[in-house]
Amino acid sequence: MEKAIIVKNVVKKYKLYSDNKERILDLLMPKSYGEDFYALAGVSFEAEKGDVIGFVGTNGSGKSTLSNIVAGIVPETSGSVEVNGQVALIAVSAGLKADLTGRDNIELKLLMLGFSKQQIKELEPQIIEFSELGKFIDQPVKSYSSGMKSRLGFAISVNMDPDVLIIDEALSVGDKAFAEKSLEKMKEFKAQGKTMIFVSHSLGQMKRFCDKILWLEYGMVKDFGSVKEVLPKYEQFVNEFKKMSKEEKEKYKEEAMERQGEALLARV
């Protein structure tokens, strides 16, 4: 099988600062200021062409960070990412300019991706029709609801006909009818053999749509495999995690962060 995505030992480090003074000192002084925070700590996985992979994990597990790195929007601190083909990320308001109208955003995004003016002229009506935004297409995006932004972003991305499609919580906002319409479009892409990454808290959508599951926990891969193999284990974890007290959840996080630290030290 042809590889569509190859992610090897990806680390993403951020600096957390207590205030702006600490941020400025870190830029100017040789001494390091701020606290290192690892959103990802040595993540590896591969996607075959035509795979539909669901990213699951509790909030703060690194799902969106990994999605943005695969999409080429955020650079990795270390490790490597190889994506074969054109990639499109669909996330609420991702890549949209708030001061521009919906129509202007369509034209700008397609121009940036190398589409000719003639191609844009042909695609624009399809995108507007799919978005169901009507007269709002000529209003500034800053006046849109989160659902409207998601519709516009989804409509642009699916009509670009990308090789790799990344959907990050874009179907969690807006109405159910549009979500169903979007899922149908994604099924078309799946039938065409396109590769997709699907980030969602809806395990029902994961079961309906995905082939494989990547389970992230505090920036590390907890499990990776088929939906039938991984999702039941994740569902059991979620049920148990919900029943934990605040103190138990905090202890669980501390233990996970210790494992993360050990994994990072083992890489040195």
C-alpha positions in Angstrom: 0.0 0.0 0.0 1.1 3.5 -0.7 1.8 5.7 2.3 -0.2 8.9 2.5 1.1 10.2 5.9 4.3 9.2 7.7 4.8 10.8 11.2 8.0 9.9 13.0 8.9 10.8 16.6 7.1 14.2 16.4 7.7 16.5 19.4 6.0 19.9 19.9 7.3 22.1 22.7 5.8 25.3 23.8 6.9 27.8 26.4 4.5 28.8 29.1 5.1 32.3 30.7 3.6 33.7 33.9 3.6 37.2 32.4 4.9 39.3 29.4 8.0 40.3 31.3 9.1 36.7 31.5 8.4 36.3 27.8 10.6 39.3 26.9 13.4 38.2 29.2 13.4 34.7 27.5 13.9 36.5 24.2 16.7 38.8 25.4 18.6 36.9 28.1 20.8 33.8 27.7 19.1 32.3 30.7 15.9 30.4 29.9 12.7 31.8 31.3 9.3 30.2 31.3 8.2 26.6 31.6 8.5 24.0 28.9 5.3 22.4 27.9 5.2 19.4 25.5 2.0 19.2 23.6 3.4 16.2 21.8 6.2 13.9 23.0 7.4 11.5 20.4 4.3 10.7 18.3 4.6 8.2 15.4 2.0 6.8 13.1 1.5 6.0 9.4 -1.6 6.3 7.2 -2.0 4.3 4.0 -3.7 5.9 1.0 -7.4 5.7 1.6 -7.2 5.3 5.4 -9.7 7.2 7.5 -8.1 7.7 10.9 -9.9 9.0 14.0 -8.0 11.0 16.6 -9.4 10.5 20.1 -8.2 11.6 23.5 -9.4 13.8 26.4 -9.0 17.6 26.2 -5.3 18.5 26.1 -4.2 15.2 24.7 -2.6 16.9 21.5 -5.2 16.0 18.9 -5.5 19.5 17.4 -1.8 20.1 17.7 -1.0 17.0 15.7 -3.7 17.8 13.1 -2.2 21.3 12.6 1.3 19.8 12.2 0.2 17.2 9.7 -1.6 20.0 7.8 1.6 22.1 7.7 0.1 25.0 9.7 2.2 24.5 12.8 5.9 23.3 12.6 7.0 20.4 14.7 9.9 21.0 17.2 11.6 17.8 16.2 10.8 14.6 14.4 9.5 14.4 10.8 6.2 14.6 8.9 5.7 13.4 5.3 2.4 14.0 3.5 2.0 12.8 0.0 -0.5 15.0 -1.9 -2.4 18.2 -1.3 -3.8 18.5 2.3 -6.8 20.5 3.5 -7.6 21.3 7.2 -11.2 21.9 8.2 -11.5 23.5 11.6 -13.8 26.2 12.9 -12.5 29.5 11.3 -9.2 27.9 10.4 -7.5 30.1 7.8 -10.4 32.5 7.5 -9.8 36.3 7.6 -12.4 37.9 9.9 -12.5 41.3 8.2 -13.1 39.8 4.8 -16.4 38.6 3.5 -17.1 34.9 2.9 -16.8 35.4 -0.8 -13.5 37.2 -0.4 -12.2 34.4 1.8 -13.1 31.8 -0.9 -11.2 33.7 -3.5 -8.2 34.4 -1.3 -7.8 30.8 -0.1 -8.1 29.4 -3.6 -5.6 32.0 -4.9 -3.1 31.0 -2.2 -3.5 27.4 -3.2 -2.5 28.2 -6.8 -6.0 28.1 -8.4 -6.3 30.3 -11.5 -9.0 33.0 -11.7 -10.9 30.9 -14.2 -10.9 27.9 -11.8 -12.0 30.1 -8.9 -14.9 31.5 -11.1 -16.0 27.9 -11.7 -15.6 26.7 -8.1 -17.1 29.7 -6.3 -20.8 29.0 -7.0 -20.4 25.3 -5.9 -18.7 26.4 -2.7 -21.4 29.0 -1.9 -24.2 26.5 -2.7 -22.6 23.8 -0.4 -22.1 26.3 2.4 -25.8 27.3 2.5 -24.8 30.7 3.7 -27.1 32.6 1.2 -26.8 36.4 1.5 -24.3 36.1 4.4 -21.6 35.1 1.9 -21.1 38.8 1.3 -20.9 39.7 5.0 -17.7 39.9 7.0 -16.7 36.6 8.5 -16.4 38.3 12.0 -20.2 38.5 11.9 -20.6 34.8 11.4 -21.5 32.3 14.2 -19.1 29.4 14.8 -21.4 27.1 12.8 -21.4 29.5 9.8 -17.6 29.7 9.9 -17.4 25.9 10.0 -19.8 25.7 7.0 -17.7 28.1 4.9 -14.4 26.3 5.8 -15.9 22.9 5.1 -17.4 24.1 1.7 -14.0 25.6 0.6 -12.0 22.5 1.6 -14.2 19.8 0.1 -14.6 21.6 -3.2 -10.8 22.0 -3.5 -10.7 18.2 -3.9 -7.7 17.5 -1.7 -5.7 14.3 -1.5 -5.7 14.4 2.3 -8.5 15.9 4.3 -8.3 16.7 8.1 -11.5 17.5 9.9 -10.9 18.9 13.4 -14.2 19.2 15.3 -15.7 21.0 12.3 -18.9 18.9 12.5 -19.5 19.6 16.2 -20.9 23.0 15.6 -23.9 24.0 13.5 -27.1 22.1 12.8 -27.4 18.3 12.4 -28.7 18.6 8.8 -25.4 20.2 7.6 -23.4 17.7 9.7 -25.1 14.8 7.9 -24.6 16.5 4.5 -20.9 16.9 5.3 -20.6 13.3 6.4 -22.1 12.2 3.1 -19.5 14.3 1.3 -16.8 12.6 3.4 -18.2 9.2 2.4 -17.8 10.2 -1.2 -14.2 11.0 -0.6 -13.7 7.7 1.2 -15.2 5.9 -1.8 -12.7 7.7 -4.0 -9.8 6.4 -1.9 -8.9 9.7 -0.3 -7.0 9.8 3.1 -8.8 11.5 6.0 -8.1 12.3 9.6 -11.2 12.9 11.7 -11.0 14.6 15.1 -14.3 14.4 17.0 -15.7 13.8 20.5 -18.6 11.9 18.8 -17.7 8.2 19.1 -20.8 7.5 17.1 -19.4 9.3 14.1 -16.0 7.6 14.7 -17.7 4.1 14.5 -19.7 5.1 11.4 -16.8 6.6 9.5 -13.3 5.6 10.6 -11.2 2.6 9.8 -8.5 3.2 12.4 -8.1 5.0 15.7 -5.1 6.9 17.1 -5.6 7.3 20.8 -3.5 10.2 22.2 -2.9 10.8 25.9 -1.1 13.9 27.1 1.0 14.1 23.9 1.8 10.4 23.6 0.3 7.5 21.6 -1.7 5.4 24.0 -2.9 3.0 21.3 -3.2 2.8 17.5 -5.2 0.2 15.5 -8.5 -0.7 14.0 -11.8 0.8 15.2 -12.9 -2.5 16.6 -9.7 -3.0 18.5 -9.1 0.5 19.9 -12.4 2.3 20.3 -14.0 -0.1 22.9 -10.9 0.3 25.1 -11.1 4.1 24.7 -14.9 4.1 25.5 -14.2 2.1 28.7 -11.5 4.6 29.7 -13.8 7.5 29.1 -16.6 6.0 31.3 -14.1 5.3 34.1 -12.5 8.7 33.7 -15.9 10.5 34.1 -16.5 8.7 37.4 -13.2 9.8 38.9 -13.1 12.6 41.5 -11.2 15.8 40.8 -8.3 14.6 42.9 -8.2 11.2 41.1 -8.2 12.9 37.7 -5.3 15.2 38.9 -3.4 12.1 40.1 -4.0 10.4 36.8 -2.7 13.4 34.9 0.4 13.7 37.1 1.3 10.0 36.5 0.8 10.5 32.8 3.0 13.6 32.8 5.7 11.5 34.6 5.5 8.9 31.8 5.8 11.7 29.3 8.9 13.0 31.0 10.5 9.5 31.1 9.7 9.1 27.3 11.4 12.5 26.5 14.4 11.6 28.6 14.8 8.3 26.8 15.0 10.2 23.5 18.0 12.2 24.6 
